[in-house]
Amino acid sequence: MRVRKVFAVLGALLALAAAVPSGADAADGAEKSGAKKPTIVLVHGAFADASSWNDVVERLQRKGFPVVAVANPLRGLTYDANYLRKVLASIDGPIVLAGHSYGGMVESAAALGNPNVKALVYIAAFAPENGESALELSNKFPGSTLGDTLQTIDLGDGTNDLVIRQDKYWQQFAADVPRKDATLAAATQRPVNDSALTEKAGEPAWRQIPSYFVVAGKDKNIPVAAQRWMAERAHARAVVEAPTASHSVAVSQPDVVAELIVRAAR
């Protein structure tokens, strides 16, 4: 009788141990059990809009992640970061924050001091240090041809809005995207105020929050050398190279982008 009881207890303990995941299995176990997943917040950059994330959003939603693609105002770094900060404050639970291009400047500022932001993902994006601007970082290494493609709109207040000339957009911004899609993106691009690109960043959130980077190997906006340098400086947890990608890597290679965001979320 006692022997049967001992075996029954051992069997129960073994079953319990098998049911409790650990390490890498824990994330998969939580996913399968229906545990709440972090909200993925996506921040577009200049010369784009939130629809540039569409294919990434679709992939993340298929995996069960709640997603918010923010309409980045593009009015100035302080203004944009304050807006994103309010969006983040409206979300319950953990957050994974991903920014493209100038969106990296904004996420680096807005995430600072927010305990809900668990990871930062930079998609062909700026990851500034205190005192650096987007313009400074884009010119730190040779390779950016953006300046020659810009058209200015005088706002009459001492600042200008900037857009990429539509006939230059495909080759400059999205050379690996089908031309018809790039033509649509060129027509619907949102202008950025020039002050947003020259305003200097404050203390960066990547010093406190784990970071992940996608490097676009054929980027003509942010030189690939600058992207790698910023990732190394931030001690990124992972750096994924997309050797053939243009600056519009979230459109041309959404699988690569979504997979890294999922990795950060786990």
LUMGU-84411 format. One record per residue (C-alpha): residue number from 1; residue in three letters; x, y, z. Coordinates in Angstrom, 1 decimal. Example, Ala and Ser with C-alpha at 12.3 -4.5 7.8 and 13.67 -1.06 7.14 Angstrom:
BEGIN
{num: 1 residu: ALA px: 12.3 py: -4.5 pz: 7.8}
{num: 2 residu: SER px: 13.7 py: -1.1 pz: 7.1}
END
This chain:
BEGIN
{num: 1 residu: MET px: 0.0 py: 0.0 pz: 0.0}
{num: 2 residu: ARG px: 2.8 py: 2.4 pz: 0.9}
{num: 3 residu: VAL px: 4.7 py: 1.5 pz: -2.2}
{num: 4 residu: ARG px: 1.7 py: 2.4 pz: -4.4}
{num: 5 residu: LYS px: 1.4 py: 5.8 pz: -2.6}
{num: 6 residu: VAL px: 5.1 py: 6.6 pz: -3.2}
{num: 7 residu: PHE px: 4.8 py: 5.9 pz: -6.9}
{num: 8 residu: ALA px: 1.6 py: 8.0 pz: -7.0}
{num: 9 residu: VAL px: 3.4 py: 11.0 pz: -5.5}
{num: 10 residu: LEU px: 6.4 py: 10.6 pz: -7.8}
{num: 11 residu: GLY px: 4.1 py: 10.4 pz: -10.8}
{num: 12 residu: ALA px: 2.3 py: 13.6 pz: -9.8}
{num: 13 residu: LEU px: 5.7 py: 15.4 pz: -9.3}
{num: 14 residu: LEU px: 6.9 py: 14.3 pz: -12.7}
{num: 15 residu: ALA px: 3.7 py: 15.4 pz: -14.3}
{num: 16 residu: LEU px: 4.0 py: 18.8 pz: -12.6}
{num: 17 residu: ALA px: 7.6 py: 19.3 pz: -13.7}
{num: 18 residu: ALA px: 6.7 py: 18.5 pz: -17.3}
{num: 19 residu: ALA px: 3.9 py: 21.0 pz: -17.3}
{num: 20 residu: VAL px: 6.0 py: 24.0 pz: -16.1}
{num: 21 residu: PRO px: 8.1 py: 25.5 pz: -19.0}
{num: 22 residu: SER px: 11.4 py: 27.2 pz: -18.5}
{num: 23 residu: GLY px: 13.9 py: 29.2 pz: -20.5}
{num: 24 residu: ALA px: 13.0 py: 29.6 pz: -24.2}
{num: 25 residu: ASP px: 10.1 py: 27.1 pz: -23.7}
{num: 26 residu: ALA px: 8.5 py: 29.5 pz: -21.3}
{num: 27 residu: ALA px: 7.7 py: 32.1 pz: -24.0}
{num: 28 residu: ASP px: 6.2 py: 29.5 pz: -26.2}
{num: 29 residu: GLY px: 4.3 py: 28.0 pz: -23.3}
{num: 30 residu: ALA px: 2.9 py: 31.4 pz: -22.4}
{num: 31 residu: GLU px: 1.9 py: 32.0 pz: -26.0}
{num: 32 residu: LYS px: 0.1 py: 28.6 pz: -26.2}
{num: 33 residu: SER px: -1.6 py: 29.2 pz: -22.9}
{num: 34 residu: GLY px: -3.1 py: 32.4 pz: -24.1}
{num: 35 residu: ALA px: -1.1 py: 34.7 pz: -21.7}
{num: 36 residu: LYS px: -1.5 py: 38.4 pz: -22.6}
{num: 37 residu: LYS px: 1.1 py: 39.4 pz: -25.2}
{num: 38 residu: PRO px: 2.8 py: 42.8 pz: -25.3}
{num: 39 residu: THR px: 1.3 py: 45.5 pz: -27.5}
{num: 40 residu: ILE px: 3.5 py: 46.3 pz: -30.4}
{num: 41 residu: VAL px: 3.6 py: 50.1 pz: -31.1}
{num: 42 residu: LEU px: 5.0 py: 51.1 pz: -34.5}
{num: 43 residu: VAL px: 6.3 py: 54.6 pz: -35.3}
{num: 44 residu: HIS px: 6.8 py: 55.6 pz: -38.9}
{num: 45 residu: GLY px: 9.4 py: 58.1 pz: -39.9}
{num: 46 residu: ALA px: 9.6 py: 61.1 pz: -42.3}
{num: 47 residu: PHE px: 8.3 py: 60.8 pz: -45.9}
{num: 48 residu: ALA px: 6.0 py: 58.0 pz: -45.0}
{num: 49 residu: ASP px: 2.8 py: 57.4 pz: -43.0}
{num: 50 residu: ALA px: 1.4 py: 54.6 pz: -40.8}
{num: 51 residu: SER px: 0.3 py: 52.5 pz: -43.8}
{num: 52 residu: SER px: 4.0 py: 51.8 pz: -44.5}
{num: 53 residu: TRP px: 3.7 py: 49.3 pz: -41.6}
{num: 54 residu: ASN px: 0.6 py: 47.4 pz: -43.2}
{num: 55 residu: ASP px: 2.4 py: 44.2 pz: -44.1}
{num: 56 residu: VAL px: 4.2 py: 44.1 pz: -40.8}
{num: 57 residu: VAL px: 1.0 py: 44.7 pz: -38.9}
{num: 58 residu: GLU px: -0.7 py: 41.9 pz: -40.7}
{num: 59 residu: ARG px: 2.0 py: 39.4 pz: -39.7}
{num: 60 residu: LEU px: 2.0 py: 40.5 pz: -36.1}
{num: 61 residu: GLN px: -1.7 py: 40.3 pz: -35.8}
{num: 62 residu: ARG px: -1.7 py: 36.8 pz: -37.3}
{num: 63 residu: LYS px: 0.6 py: 35.8 pz: -34.3}
{num: 64 residu: GLY px: -1.9 py: 37.3 pz: -31.9}
{num: 65 residu: PHE px: -0.2 py: 40.5 pz: -31.0}
{num: 66 residu: PRO px: -2.2 py: 43.7 pz: -30.4}
{num: 67 residu: VAL px: -0.7 py: 46.4 pz: -32.7}
{num: 68 residu: VAL px: -0.9 py: 50.2 pz: -32.8}
{num: 69 residu: ALA px: 0.6 py: 52.0 pz: -35.8}
{num: 70 residu: VAL px: 1.0 py: 55.6 pz: -34.5}
{num: 71 residu: ALA px: 0.4 py: 58.6 pz: -36.8}
{num: 72 residu: ASN px: 3.7 py: 60.4 pz: -36.1}
{num: 73 residu: PRO px: 3.1 py: 64.2 pz: -36.3}
{num: 74 residu: LEU px: 6.6 py: 64.9 pz: -37.8}
{num: 75 residu: ARG px: 6.4 py: 68.5 pz: -36.4}
{num: 76 residu: GLY px: 9.5 py: 68.4 pz: -34.2}
{num: 77 residu: LEU px: 11.3 py: 66.0 pz: -31.9}
{num: 78 residu: THR px: 10.0 py: 67.3 pz: -28.6}
{num: 79 residu: TYR px: 6.5 py: 67.6 pz: -30.0}
{num: 80 residu: ASP px: 6.5 py: 64.2 pz: -31.6}
{num: 81 residu: ALA px: 7.9 py: 62.5 pz: -28.5}
{num: 82 residu: ASN px: 5.3 py: 64.1 pz: -26.3}
{num: 83 residu: TYR px: 2.6 py: 62.8 pz: -28.5}
{num: 84 residu: LEU px: 4.0 py: 59.3 pz: -28.6}
{num: 85 residu: ARG px: 4.4 py: 59.4 pz: -24.8}
{num: 86 residu: LYS px: 0.7 py: 60.1 pz: -24.5}
{num: 87 residu: VAL px: -0.1 py: 57.2 pz: -26.8}
{num: 88 residu: LEU px: 2.1 py: 54.8 pz: -24.7}
{num: 89 residu: ALA px: 0.4 py: 56.0 pz: -21.5}
{num: 90 residu: SER px: -3.0 py: 55.0 pz: -22.9}
{num: 91 residu: ILE px: -1.9 py: 51.3 pz: -23.3}
{num: 92 residu: ASP px: -2.2 py: 48.8 pz: -20.5}
{num: 93 residu: GLY px: 0.5 py: 46.2 pz: -20.0}
{num: 94 residu: PRO px: 3.9 py: 45.6 pz: -21.6}
{num: 95 residu: ILE px: 4.9 py: 47.3 pz: -24.8}
{num: 96 residu: VAL px: 7.4 py: 46.6 pz: -27.6}
{num: 97 residu: LEU px: 8.2 py: 49.9 pz: -29.4}
{num: 98 residu: ALA px: 9.5 py: 49.9 pz: -33.0}
{num: 99 residu: GLY px: 10.5 py: 52.9 pz: -35.0}
{num: 100 residu: HIS px: 11.5 py: 53.4 pz: -38.6}
{num: 101 residu: SER px: 14.0 py: 56.1 pz: -39.7}
{num: 102 residu: TYR px: 13.2 py: 59.3 pz: -37.8}
{num: 103 residu: GLY px: 10.8 py: 57.3 pz: -35.8}
{num: 104 residu: GLY px: 13.8 py: 55.9 pz: -34.0}
{num: 105 residu: MET px: 14.6 py: 59.4 pz: -32.7}
{num: 106 residu: VAL px: 11.0 py: 59.7 pz: -31.4}
{num: 107 residu: GLU px: 10.9 py: 56.3 pz: -29.7}
{num: 108 residu: SER px: 14.3 py: 56.9 pz: -28.0}
{num: 109 residu: ALA px: 12.9 py: 60.0 pz: -26.4}
{num: 110 residu: ALA px: 9.3 py: 58.9 pz: -25.6}
{num: 111 residu: ALA px: 10.2 py: 55.5 pz: -24.0}
{num: 112 residu: LEU px: 12.5 py: 57.1 pz: -21.4}
{num: 113 residu: GLY px: 11.2 py: 56.4 pz: -17.9}
{num: 114 residu: ASN px: 8.2 py: 54.3 pz: -19.1}
{num: 115 residu: PRO px: 8.4 py: 50.9 pz: -17.2}
{num: 116 residu: ASN px: 5.9 py: 49.3 pz: -19.6}
{num: 117 residu: VAL px: 8.3 py: 49.6 pz: -22.6}
{num: 118 residu: LYS px: 10.2 py: 46.3 pz: -22.5}
{num: 119 residu: ALA px: 12.1 py: 46.5 pz: -25.8}
{num: 120 residu: LEU px: 13.1 py: 49.0 pz: -28.5}
{num: 121 residu: VAL px: 13.3 py: 47.9 pz: -32.1}
{num: 122 residu: TYR px: 15.1 py: 50.2 pz: -34.7}
{num: 123 residu: ILE px: 14.2 py: 49.5 pz: -38.3}
{num: 124 residu: ALA px: 16.7 py: 51.3 pz: -40.5}
{num: 125 residu: ALA px: 16.4 py: 54.0 pz: -37.9}
{num: 126 residu: PHE px: 18.3 py: 56.6 pz: -35.9}
{num: 127 residu: ALA px: 19.3 py: 55.7 pz: -32.3}
{num: 128 residu: PRO px: 20.7 py: 59.0 pz: -31.1}
{num: 129 residu: GLU px: 22.9 py: 59.8 pz: -28.2}
{num: 130 residu: ASN px: 22.3 py: 62.9 pz: -26.1}
{num: 131 residu: GLY px: 22.9 py: 66.0 pz: -28.2}
{num: 132 residu: GLU px: 22.7 py: 64.4 pz: -31.6}
{num: 133 residu: SER px: 20.3 py: 65.3 pz: -34.4}
{num: 134 residu: ALA px: 18.9 py: 63.2 pz: -37.2}
{num: 135 residu: LEU px: 20.7 py: 65.4 pz: -39.7}
{num: 136 residu: GLU px: 24.0 py: 65.0 pz: -37.9}
{num: 137 residu: LEU px: 23.7 py: 61.2 pz: -37.8}
{num: 138 residu: SER px: 22.7 py: 60.9 pz: -41.5}
{num: 139 residu: ASN px: 25.9 py: 62.8 pz: -42.4}
{num: 140 residu: LYS px: 28.2 py: 61.1 pz: -40.0}
{num: 141 residu: PHE px: 29.2 py: 58.5 pz: -42.6}
{num: 142 residu: PRO px: 29.2 py: 59.0 pz: -46.4}
{num: 143 residu: GLY px: 26.4 py: 57.5 pz: -48.5}
{num: 144 residu: SER px: 23.2 py: 59.5 pz: -47.9}
{num: 145 residu: THR px: 21.8 py: 61.1 pz: -51.1}
{num: 146 residu: LEU px: 18.6 py: 62.4 pz: -49.5}
{num: 147 residu: GLY px: 19.4 py: 66.1 pz: -49.6}
{num: 148 residu: ASP px: 19.5 py: 66.2 pz: -53.4}
{num: 149 residu: THR px: 16.0 py: 64.8 pz: -53.6}
{num: 150 residu: LEU px: 14.2 py: 67.2 pz: -51.3}
{num: 151 residu: GLN px: 11.6 py: 69.8 pz: -52.1}
{num: 152 residu: THR px: 10.8 py: 72.5 pz: -49.5}
{num: 153 residu: ILE px: 7.5 py: 74.1 pz: -48.6}
{num: 154 residu: ASP px: 7.9 py: 77.5 pz: -46.9}
{num: 155 residu: LEU px: 5.5 py: 77.7 pz: -43.9}
{num: 156 residu: GLY px: 6.1 py: 81.4 pz: -43.3}
{num: 157 residu: ASP px: 7.2 py: 80.9 pz: -39.7}
{num: 158 residu: GLY px: 10.9 py: 80.5 pz: -40.3}
{num: 159 residu: THR px: 10.6 py: 76.7 pz: -40.9}
{num: 160 residu: ASN px: 10.0 py: 74.6 pz: -43.9}
{num: 161 residu: ASP px: 8.2 py: 71.3 pz: -44.5}
{num: 162 residu: LEU px: 10.3 py: 68.8 pz: -46.5}
{num: 163 residu: VAL px: 9.1 py: 66.2 pz: -49.0}
{num: 164 residu: ILE px: 11.0 py: 63.9 pz: -51.4}
{num: 165 residu: ARG px: 10.3 py: 64.9 pz: -55.0}
{num: 166 residu: GLN px: 7.9 py: 62.3 pz: -56.4}
{num: 167 residu: ASP px: 10.1 py: 61.6 pz: -59.4}
{num: 168 residu: LYS px: 13.0 py: 60.8 pz: -57.1}
{num: 169 residu: TYR px: 11.1 py: 58.9 pz: -54.4}
{num: 170 residu: TRP px: 11.3 py: 55.3 pz: -55.9}
{num: 171 residu: GLN px: 15.1 py: 55.3 pz: -56.3}
{num: 172 residu: GLN px: 15.8 py: 57.3 pz: -53.1}
{num: 173 residu: PHE px: 13.5 py: 55.8 pz: -50.6}
{num: 174 residu: ALA px: 12.1 py: 52.5 pz: -51.9}
{num: 175 residu: ALA px: 14.2 py: 51.1 pz: -54.7}
{num: 176 residu: ASP px: 13.4 py: 47.4 pz: -53.9}
{num: 177 residu: VAL px: 9.6 py: 48.1 pz: -53.7}
{num: 178 residu: PRO px: 7.5 py: 47.6 pz: -56.9}
{num: 179 residu: ARG px: 7.4 py: 50.9 pz: -58.7}
{num: 180 residu: LYS px: 3.6 py: 51.2 pz: -58.6}
{num: 181 residu: ASP px: 3.7 py: 50.9 pz: -54.8}
{num: 182 residu: ALA px: 6.5 py: 53.4 pz: -54.5}
{num: 183 residu: THR px: 4.6 py: 55.8 pz: -56.7}
{num: 184 residu: LEU px: 1.6 py: 55.6 pz: -54.4}
{num: 185 residu: ALA px: 3.8 py: 56.1 pz: -51.4}
{num: 186 residu: ALA px: 5.4 py: 59.1 pz: -53.0}
{num: 187 residu: ALA px: 2.0 py: 60.7 pz: -53.5}
{num: 188 residu: THR px: 0.8 py: 60.0 pz: -49.9}
{num: 189 residu: GLN px: 4.1 py: 60.7 pz: -48.1}
{num: 190 residu: ARG px: 3.8 py: 63.0 pz: -45.0}
{num: 191 residu: PRO px: 6.1 py: 66.0 pz: -44.9}
{num: 192 residu: VAL px: 8.5 py: 66.5 pz: -42.0}
{num: 193 residu: ASN px: 9.3 py: 69.9 pz: -40.6}
{num: 194 residu: ASP px: 13.0 py: 70.7 pz: -41.0}
{num: 195 residu: SER px: 13.2 py: 71.5 pz: -37.3}
{num: 196 residu: ALA px: 12.5 py: 67.8 pz: -36.5}
{num: 197 residu: LEU px: 15.7 py: 66.8 pz: -38.3}
{num: 198 residu: THR px: 17.9 py: 69.4 pz: -36.7}
{num: 199 residu: GLU px: 16.6 py: 69.3 pz: -33.1}
{num: 200 residu: LYS px: 19.0 py: 67.6 pz: -30.7}
{num: 201 residu: ALA px: 18.1 py: 64.5 pz: -28.8}
{num: 202 residu: GLY px: 18.0 py: 64.2 pz: -25.0}
{num: 203 residu: GLU px: 19.0 py: 61.2 pz: -22.9}
{num: 204 residu: PRO px: 18.2 py: 58.0 pz: -24.9}
{num: 205 residu: ALA px: 16.0 py: 55.2 pz: -23.7}
{num: 206 residu: TRP px: 18.2 py: 52.6 pz: -25.3}
{num: 207 residu: ARG px: 20.6 py: 53.0 pz: -22.3}
{num: 208 residu: GLN px: 18.0 py: 51.5 pz: -20.1}
{num: 209 residu: ILE px: 15.9 py: 49.3 pz: -22.4}
{num: 210 residu: PRO px: 17.1 py: 46.4 pz: -24.6}
{num: 211 residu: SER px: 17.4 py: 47.2 pz: -28.2}
{num: 212 residu: TYR px: 17.2 py: 45.3 pz: -31.5}
{num: 213 residu: PHE px: 18.2 py: 46.6 pz: -35.0}
{num: 214 residu: VAL px: 17.4 py: 45.9 pz: -38.6}
{num: 215 residu: VAL px: 20.1 py: 47.3 pz: -40.9}
{num: 216 residu: ALA px: 19.1 py: 48.0 pz: -44.5}
{num: 217 residu: GLY px: 22.1 py: 47.3 pz: -46.7}
{num: 218 residu: LYS px: 21.0 py: 49.5 pz: -49.7}
{num: 219 residu: ASP px: 19.7 py: 52.4 pz: -47.7}
{num: 220 residu: LYS px: 20.2 py: 55.8 pz: -49.4}
{num: 221 residu: ASN px: 18.8 py: 57.9 pz: -46.5}
{num: 222 residu: ILE px: 20.7 py: 56.6 pz: -43.5}
{num: 223 residu: PRO px: 24.1 py: 55.1 pz: -44.5}
{num: 224 residu: VAL px: 24.5 py: 51.5 pz: -43.6}
{num: 225 residu: ALA px: 27.7 py: 52.3 pz: -41.7}
{num: 226 residu: ALA px: 25.8 py: 54.7 pz: -39.5}
{num: 227 residu: GLN px: 23.1 py: 52.1 pz: -38.8}
{num: 228 residu: ARG px: 25.7 py: 49.5 pz: -37.8}
{num: 229 residu: TRP px: 27.6 py: 52.0 pz: -35.7}
{num: 230 residu: MET px: 24.5 py: 53.1 pz: -33.8}
{num: 231 residu: ALA px: 23.6 py: 49.4 pz: -33.1}
{num: 232 residu: GLU px: 27.0 py: 48.7 pz: -31.8}
{num: 233 residu: ARG px: 27.0 py: 51.8 pz: -29.6}
{num: 234 residu: ALA px: 23.6 py: 50.8 pz: -28.1}
{num: 235 residu: HIS px: 24.9 py: 47.2 pz: -27.3}
{num: 236 residu: ALA px: 22.0 py: 45.8 pz: -29.3}
{num: 237 residu: ARG px: 20.7 py: 42.4 pz: -28.2}
{num: 238 residu: ALA px: 20.4 py: 41.4 pz: -31.9}
{num: 239 residu: VAL px: 21.3 py: 43.0 pz: -35.3}
{num: 240 residu: VAL px: 19.6 py: 41.6 pz: -38.4}
{num: 241 residu: GLU px: 21.2 py: 42.5 pz: -41.7}
{num: 242 residu: ALA px: 18.9 py: 42.9 pz: -44.8}
{num: 243 residu: PRO px: 21.7 py: 43.3 pz: -47.4}
{num: 244 residu: THR px: 19.4 py: 44.1 pz: -50.4}
{num: 245 residu: ALA px: 16.9 py: 46.3 pz: -48.6}
{num: 246 residu: SER px: 16.2 py: 50.0 pz: -49.3}
{num: 247 residu: HIS px: 15.3 py: 52.4 pz: -46.6}
{num: 248 residu: SER px: 11.7 py: 51.2 pz: -47.0}
{num: 249 residu: VAL px: 12.7 py: 47.7 pz: -45.6}
{num: 250 residu: ALA px: 9.4 py: 47.4 pz: -43.6}
{num: 251 residu: VAL px: 7.5 py: 47.4 pz: -47.0}
{num: 252 residu: SER px: 10.0 py: 45.3 pz: -49.0}
{num: 253 residu: GLN px: 10.9 py: 42.8 pz: -46.4}
{num: 254 residu: PRO px: 8.1 py: 42.7 pz: -43.8}
{num: 255 residu: ASP px: 8.9 py: 39.1 pz: -42.7}
{num: 256 residu: VAL px: 12.4 py: 40.2 pz: -41.6}
{num: 257 residu: VAL px: 11.0 py: 43.1 pz: -39.7}
{num: 258 residu: ALA px: 8.1 py: 41.2 pz: -38.1}
{num: 259 residu: GLU px: 10.3 py: 38.3 pz: -37.0}
{num: 260 residu: LEU px: 12.7 py: 40.6 pz: -35.2}
{num: 261 residu: ILE px: 9.8 py: 42.4 pz: -33.4}
{num: 262 residu: VAL px: 8.4 py: 39.0 pz: -32.4}
{num: 263 residu: ARG px: 11.9 py: 38.0 pz: -31.1}
{num: 264 residu: ALA px: 12.1 py: 41.2 pz: -29.0}
{num: 265 residu: ALA px: 8.5 py: 40.6 pz: -27.7}
{num: 266 residu: ARG px: 9.5 py: 37.1 pz: -26.5}
END
